[in-house]
Amino acid sequence: MFLDCISLEEVNISGATTIGSEAFKGCLSLREFDLTNVTKVENNAFSYSGLYSLDVPEGCNFGATLMDCPDLKCLVIGKLSSGNATFQNLPNLEKLEIVSVAEDRRDYDFCMIARVMVGFGERKGVIKIDCGLPHLMIQNAPWLKRLEINDVIKNILIHSDAVPAEVAVSSVEDYLQCTFHNNNTPGHYAKNTAIDFYVGDELVRNLEIPAGSDIKPYVFAGMAFDKVTFLDGEGKTSVGEYAFANDTRLRDLEFAGGISSLGEMSFSGTGVESVTLPEVLSSIGPRLFRGCSRLRKVVFPHNLGYLPYQTVDYCPKLEQLIIPEGVTGAGYYVYSDSEGAQLSLISLPSTFKSFYSGAYPTFLNLPNDVEILCWASTPPGGNLDNFTGNTVHVPVGCKDAYLNSKIWAGANIIDDLVIDVDVRADDSSIEIEVPVNPGISAAAQVTSYEVECSIVREGVDDEPVGTYIFDGDGNLAQQKAMASAAGMVTLRIVGLSPDTRYRYAVKGFTADRDLVYADGSIVTTPDISTAIGEVEADTLDPDDCYDLMGRKVDIRHAHGIIVVSKGRKFYLR
């Protein structure tokens, strides 16, 4: 009707209820339009016009396309009609708000906002979505300051040229139901930009995640939190890939509730300094803490079976890498050395069997001054890992096995690790493996053992220590026998002197006190002044515990670290 009427400045259509497609297209002098009584506006009705602002009431079903309005500053749409919506080439748009959508809008209908807010030179643009859109895409909006999401948007795609300075939501619970498409998300491209997160008008620095939440990929990437707490309650929380990636402000993670999974790179590039992952966690995604430049310490749970590739890669301030019991292998580049790296210790558990066997090593460019504790009796194998020049501590009696292994042969092997649940700083022990039934007859079942023990003195008589009585299960007083081969038990005598030669004579008796077994030998107890014992924290003096750099350690809630107490080293389980 008024197509390309470039001189039209004002129009009064108070009786009209429908504005047809392209009705005022090209009306470059038209600055405002009253839609009070209008119930329907079709596609492109005001495209290429000179409107300054357009307020579409909720009773009006607005057609889904508006393009090339260079002077439009404010667009409020009370109800967006069904079909694909495009708002494009609105360079001076300062505010776009969509209040509601038509009930017949389809799940596959998308809303694209492109090349808007490009003419300011400062961040002041606002996009506000108050309704549940199925698909939202924003691109080329360089001066977008604030993105407000007040409902659940099923699929959000934000390009790198439309990263907002602020994201505001009506509630964390609703926002967690939104899904970001692939790797396009507010923070994925914003490695040098901290996005402020608001709930309503309140700036959130300490984020609390409700228990049982499903945190979808990318939703908090690049945002600026100081602390994230995963609350306790019913259900376990899952964390998707890249969920908090590149939040360089983030320093503190607290896992108060159950966590079922942590996705790939979910905390990569963050500013976390010390992390204790929850024990209920049984698996983690690759590159979990990759590029965390402030990370000094991470305590892994004991339920992990495998440490994925690049878990703590490019973490130059990491001081110790303690891999917990239960882990049997690791991926490539779990840790890569970099200039100024502070890593001093790697501890591998007794369950560890192999490094990465592909084309890359598990540890890349490992310096010779990194000390390694390997608790596995059988040397772990691998392909490209090489520990030549490193000092490697292994279990007592396993030195030759490590020296005969390709990847360990060039290391300085010291067999001084003692896996001893009851070790103390001032005692040692000997262990004697004896048969339950010596095989003399079926009735020759041993029900008690007597062990005479003495200290071997050179050139003089032995110095008696005493006689120890064990039952048929190998129990002495309240102590239990250690696990042993089938048909055998281990008699364990504690409280002896370290680095001392002892002679023992053991006798086994049946219930009728028939002697059916006898044996004896000379053994030397470990030198616990140099051995590294595995202990619980509560067995040590809390006022006399230091890390390997001589700094005092609070061990009340510590585990998975190496400490020095009373002149010797301990690994805290």
VENMO-V523580 format. One line per field, one symbol per residue. burial: + if it has 9 or more other C-alpha atoms within 8 Angstrom, else -. A space follows every 50 residues. Layout:
burial: ???
This chain:
burial: --++++-+---------++++++++++++++++-+--+++++++++++++ ++++++++-+++++++++++++++++++++++++++++++++++++++++ ++--+---++++++++++-+--++++++++++++++++++++++++++++ ++++++++++-+++++++++++-++++++++--++++++++--++++++- ---++++-+++++++++++++++++++++++++--+++++++++++++++ +++++-++++++++++++++++++++++++++++++++++++++++++++ +++++++++++++++++++++++++++++++++++++---+-++++++++ +++++++--+++++-+-+-+++++++--+++++++-++-+++++++-++- +++-+-++++++++++++----+-+-++++--+--+++-----+++++++ ++++++-----------+++++-+++----+------++++++--+++++ +++++++++++---++++-----+++-+--+++++++--+-+-++++--- ----+--++++++++--++++++
